[in-house]
Amino acid sequence: MGNQFAGDWNTTWNNVKGGTTKMHINDNGTGNYDFQAGRLVGEFKNSNSVYEGYWSQDGNQAVGTFKFTLAANGTWSGDFTYTHPRGSGGPWSGNRA
């Protein structure tokens, strides 16, 4: 079976009040999302049930870390943190687009 993170997602995190951000994750661990030209670079762990790495946003120069865990229903949830500028981050979740 292929990597279950790979593909298109509708994601929710505290940047959008009541809205979603489109995300695409590639089999090689890279990805992007439609907010501030966001990019992901990460690794798949625990038999591909965890995706963990770094995010960056070219639009506002923000960077940080993330860790997402797949649920049995095919959705994922996790958290992100800021490393620049300093901030607390918060929850981030995704459903198949």
N, C-alpha and C positions, 0 to 999 in steps of 0.2 A: 504494500500500500504506500502511496506517495505521502509527502509531508502534508499534514492536515492544516498547518498554518498558511501554506502557500495559496495565493489567490486574492480575491477582492473582499474587502470588509467595510461595513459601516461601523464606525467607532464613536464612542461617547467618552468625553473627558471634560474636565472643568474649564476648557477654553470656550466652549459653545453652550450657552444657556438654552437647554431644550433642543439642541440640534445635534447633528452628526458630522463627522469628518470622514471622508472616503480614504481608504488605505489599501495599498497593494503590497503583498509580501511575496518575494521570490523564493524558489527552492534553495538558493545559495545563501540565504540569511540577510540579503539586502532588501530594502523596501522604500516606499515613499508614502506620504500622506498629504492631503490637500489643505494644509494650513501652514502659512509662512514658508512654503517650499520645503516641507519637512522630509527628512530622510532617516532611515533606520539601517543599522549595521548590527547584526547579532548572530547568536548561535542557537541551534536547536539542541535541547538536552532532555534527559529522562525519556528516551525512546520517542523523541519529537513532541512530547506533551508540554514542554516548557520552551519558550522563546525569550532569550535574555540578551541585552546588549545596550547600545548607545543610540540616542536620537539626536538630531541637530536640525536647526531651522535656519536656512539661508536668509529668509526674510527679516528676521530680527536678531540673528546671531546667538540665539539661545541654544544650549546643549544640556544633555543630561543622560540618565540611565532609565531602563525599563525592564520589567519582568512580567511576562504574560503566561498564564497557565490555561490549557484547554480543559473544558468541562465535557462531561459525557454527552451533552446535547449538541456539541459542535461549536459552541460559543467559547470565548475566552474572556478572562478578566485578569487584572493585575494592577500594578502601580507604576508611576513614573516619578523621577526626581529631577530637579534642576542642579546642574553643577555650575552653570553660568547663565544668566545672573543667578545669584543665590536665591533659592525659593524652596518651598516645601513639596511641590508637586501634588500628587493625588491619585485617585483611581482612574483607570483606563480600561474600557471593555469593548468587545467587538462581536458583531453578528455578521454572518455571510451576506454579502451584497447580492 
